[in-house]
Amino acid sequence: MFILSLTYVKPPEEADRLMEPHMEWVKQGYDTGMFLASGRKIPRTGGVILARGERADIEAFVAADPFSVHGVADYEITEVALTRTADGLDRLKE
């Protein structure tokens, strides 16, 4: 599993301008089964996505995010080997 932590490097107004295409990109991530959960950071400085798959595929997909393409956000990709989850979250260990 991977934690994708994105941090805005431009003003929030730039992120707002690209939010619709970014959310379409997020939808594609869910449609392919790569994304498991996502949401905004509080305070609003970026977001976090839980993803699964091959690192190279995830890196390539992240590079296609409109936020990445237009330099609005930087991504930190962290791989996590989960060994335990709460009941009902076993899928996260796949």
C-alpha positions, 0 to 999 in steps of 0.5 A: 500500500502507498500513502500519497501526500500532496502539498500545495506549492501554489496558492489555493486559488490555483488548486481551485482552478484545477479542482474539476480536472483533478477530481476527474483524475481522482475518479479514474484512480478509483475506477481502476482500483488503484485508489482506496481512500482520499481526502483534504488535509486540514488545514487545507494545505493539500490532500492524502490518497491511499493507493495500491498497485505497483510503484512505477504505475502509481508514480506514472499516474501521479505525474498525470494529475493536473496538479502535478502537470501544472506544478500546483502540488508536490507529491510524497509517495510512501510505501507501507507494509501493513501488518494489521488492520481493524476489522473490515479493513483487510483489503488494505493489506492486499 
